[in-house]
Amino acid sequence: HLAIDKEVGAPKAPRSAASGPPTAVLASIEDPASRRQLDAERSFLVALGGDCDLPAGAHATLEDDDLATGTIALRTVVAAMDGTRVERVTIRGSEPAALGPQAIEILPVADLLG
């Protein structure tokens, strides 16, 4: 005979050293440089209409010491659905949201993805 104890109820949220509204907690750990890189990468996938099924990717890096407004290099790649062709382009600029659409204008997306 095996005895099993079980608890009923919702799991308890983990305790955190930070307190306050969630947005305040998140703002306290926000890294402006990482945010700009993420926004640039995301702008490419959004402009592409991409999800997990598309053979595409983006990687952003900061190219100078000015983390708040400096130059971002966005390296992008799109492949044909059958894998027979791969195209890459690197775009540079200071506005993260503008970089992805600029890359889409240069890449032969229609040829690659149909």
Residue pairs with C-beta under 8 A, 6 or more apart in sequence:
16 25
18 25
18 28
18 29
19 25
32 67
32 68
33 62
33 67
36 60
36 62
36 67
36 68
36 72
36 96
37 60
37 61
37 62
37 72
37 96
38 60
39 96
39 97
40 58
40 60
40 72
40 74
40 96
40 97
40 99
40 100
41 58
41 59
41 60
41 74
41 100
42 100
43 96
43 97
43 98
43 99
43 100
43 101
44 50
44 56
44 58
44 74
44 76
44 99
44 100
44 103
44 104
45 56
45 58
45 100
46 100
47 100
47 101
47 103
47 104
48 54
48 56
48 78
48 100
48 104
48 109
50 56
54 78
54 113
55 78
55 79
55 80
55 81
55 83
56 76
56 77
56 78
56 79
57 76
57 77
58 74
58 75
58 76
58 77
58 100
58 103
59 74
59 75
60 72
60 73
60 74
60 75
60 96
60 99
61 72
61 73
61 75
62 70
62 71
62 72
62 73
63 70
63 71
63 72
63 73
63 92
64 70
64 71
69 94
70 94
71 92
71 93
71 94
72 92
72 93
72 94
72 96
72 99
73 90
73 91
73 92
74 90
74 91
74 92
74 93
74 99
74 100
74 103
75 88
75 89
75 90
76 88
76 89
76 90
76 91
76 100
76 103
76 107
77 86
77 87
77 88
78 86
78 87
78 107
78 109
78 112
78 113
79 85
79 86
79 87
79 112
80 86
80 111
80 112
80 113
81 112
81 113
81 114
85 111
85 112
87 107
87 108
87 112
89 103
89 106
89 107
91 99
91 102
91 103
91 106
92 99
93 99
93 102
